[in-house]
Amino acid sequence: MRTRTEYLFLLRPWSLPAFGAAFMAVMFAATMQEIIASFGMTPYFAGFVPAILVAGLLGGAPAGTFATLLSIPIVWWAFMPPHFEFNPLTAAEYDSFAVFLLMSSLIVCFSHLFREALDLIRKSPHGGPRHWADPREEVPVDQLKHDEISLSWNGIGKSTPPIGRGRREAPGEGLRSLV
């Protein structure tokens, strides 16, 4: 079992494989949308939202944006009546496009933030989540890094390490600092 998160970084942003993965995700979504539409349901953008999420997580923000921009003309051409032609949009269809653009931009932003957080975890000096200290474990104060923030728990300004990172709180000590 893999314990690291590098499997999401197989595709570099702005690379041809990232855009190819986004294209394949949108084509898979269009196929699934056509299957759903054959049963009589017409959710215009429902199948494309997961495709944009997958494209954004695998290929980054450029691939997610590419998937969004590719899915708009596909939905307009193939799934909005009259099918297989570009027609003038009604006010409700404009609203559908606007909501889809808002949703997809949020999805692309959150997938970008998720990739950045995973990259920071991967590059951290602790080596990621499996190497982080257990908060219940006693850590000697001399092993703490100098760049860690030590909080003042008693309000006087005396620098002490936070609870769980080198010292344990005595019973009632947290209440004394509030009084």
C-alpha positions in Angstrom: 0.0 0.0 0.0 1.3 3.4 -0.9 1.7 5.8 2.1 2.7 8.8 0.1 0.6 11.2 -2.0 2.8 11.5 -5.1 0.3 9.4 -7.2 -1.7 12.6 -7.8 1.4 14.3 -9.3 1.8 12.0 -12.3 0.9 14.8 -14.7 2.6 18.2 -14.8 0.4 21.3 -15.3 0.6 22.7 -18.9 1.8 19.4 -20.3 0.3 17.6 -23.2 -0.6 14.5 -21.1 -2.5 16.7 -18.6 -4.6 18.2 -21.4 -5.1 14.8 -22.9 -6.3 13.5 -19.5 -8.7 16.4 -19.3 -9.9 15.7 -22.8 -10.5 12.0 -22.0 -12.4 13.0 -18.8 -14.7 15.3 -20.7 -15.3 12.7 -23.4 -16.1 10.1 -20.8 -18.5 12.6 -19.2 -20.1 13.3 -22.5 -20.5 9.6 -23.1 -22.1 9.1 -19.7 -24.3 12.1 -20.2 -25.5 10.6 -23.5 -26.3 7.4 -21.8 -28.3 9.2 -19.1 -30.0 11.3 -21.7 -31.2 8.2 -23.5 -33.3 7.4 -20.4 -35.1 10.6 -20.8 -33.3 12.8 -18.2 -31.6 16.0 -19.3 -29.1 17.2 -16.6 -27.0 19.4 -18.8 -23.9 19.8 -16.7 -24.2 17.1 -14.1 -21.8 14.6 -15.7 -19.2 17.2 -16.4 -18.6 18.3 -12.9 -16.8 15.1 -11.8 -14.8 15.3 -15.0 -13.6 18.8 -14.2 -12.7 17.6 -10.7 -10.7 14.7 -12.0 -9.0 16.8 -14.6 -8.1 19.5 -12.0 -6.7 17.0 -9.5 -4.7 15.1 -12.1 -3.5 17.9 -14.4 -3.8 21.0 -12.3 -5.6 24.2 -12.8 -4.8 24.5 -16.5 -6.3 21.1 -17.3 -9.4 21.8 -15.2 -9.9 25.1 -17.0 -9.4 23.3 -20.3 -12.0 20.7 -19.3 -14.4 23.5 -18.3 -14.0 25.4 -21.6 -14.3 22.2 -23.6 -17.5 21.1 -21.8 -19.4 24.3 -22.5 -19.6 23.9 -26.3 -20.2 20.2 -26.0 -23.2 20.7 -23.7 -24.5 23.6 -25.9 -24.1 21.6 -29.1 -25.0 18.0 -28.1 -27.4 18.2 -25.1 -29.4 21.4 -25.4 -32.4 21.3 -27.7 -32.4 21.4 -30.7 -29.6 18.8 -30.5 -26.4 19.0 -32.6 -26.7 22.6 -33.5 -25.7 25.9 -31.8 -28.9 27.9 -31.2 -29.5 31.2 -29.3 -29.7 30.7 -25.6 -32.7 31.5 -23.4 -32.4 33.3 -20.1 -32.6 30.0 -18.2 -29.8 28.5 -20.3 -27.7 31.5 -19.6 -28.3 31.0 -15.9 -27.3 27.3 -16.3 -24.1 28.3 -17.9 -23.3 30.9 -15.3 -23.9 28.5 -12.4 -21.8 25.9 -14.2 -19.0 28.4 -14.7 -19.1 29.4 -11.0 -19.2 25.8 -9.8 -16.4 24.7 -12.1 -14.2 27.7 -11.2 -14.6 26.8 -7.5 -13.8 23.2 -8.3 -10.7 24.2 -10.2 -9.5 26.5 -7.5 -10.1 23.9 -4.7 -8.3 21.2 -6.8 -5.4 23.6 -7.3 -5.3 24.3 -3.5 -5.4 20.6 -2.8 -2.5 19.9 -5.2 -0.5 22.7 -3.6 -1.2 21.4 -0.1 -0.1 17.9 -1.1 3.0 19.3 -2.6 3.8 21.2 0.6 3.3 18.0 2.6 5.5 16.1 0.3 8.3 18.6 0.5 8.0 19.2 4.3 11.0 18.3 6.4 8.9 15.9 8.4 8.2 13.8 5.3 4.5 14.0 5.4 1.6 13.0 7.6 3.0 9.6 8.5 6.1 11.2 10.1 4.2 13.8 12.1 4.5 13.5 15.8 1.6 11.9 17.7 0.1 14.6 19.9 -0.2 12.1 22.8 3.5 11.4 22.5 5.9 13.2 24.8 8.5 15.2 22.8 11.5 16.6 24.6 11.7 20.4 24.3 15.3 20.3 23.0 14.1 18.3 19.9 11.6 21.0 18.9 12.5 23.0 15.9 13.4 26.7 16.4 11.0 27.8 13.6 8.0 26.3 15.4 5.7 28.8 17.0 5.6 28.5 20.8 2.5 30.0 22.3 2.1 31.7 25.6 -0.4 29.7 27.5 -0.3 31.7 30.8 -0.7 35.2 29.3 2.5 36.6 30.9 4.7 36.1 27.8 6.6 33.1 29.1 7.3 31.0 26.0 6.2 27.4 26.5 5.6 24.7 23.9 1.9 24.0 23.1 0.2 21.1 24.7 1.1 17.8 23.1 4.4 19.1 21.6 6.7 18.7 24.5 4.8 19.3 27.7 1.5 18.2 29.2 -1.1 20.4 30.8 -1.4 19.9 34.5 -5.0 19.5 35.8 -6.6 22.9 36.1 -3.7 24.8 34.5 -5.7 25.8 31.4 -8.3 27.3 33.7 -5.8 29.3 35.7 -4.6 31.1 32.5 -8.1 32.3 31.9 -8.6 33.8 35.3 
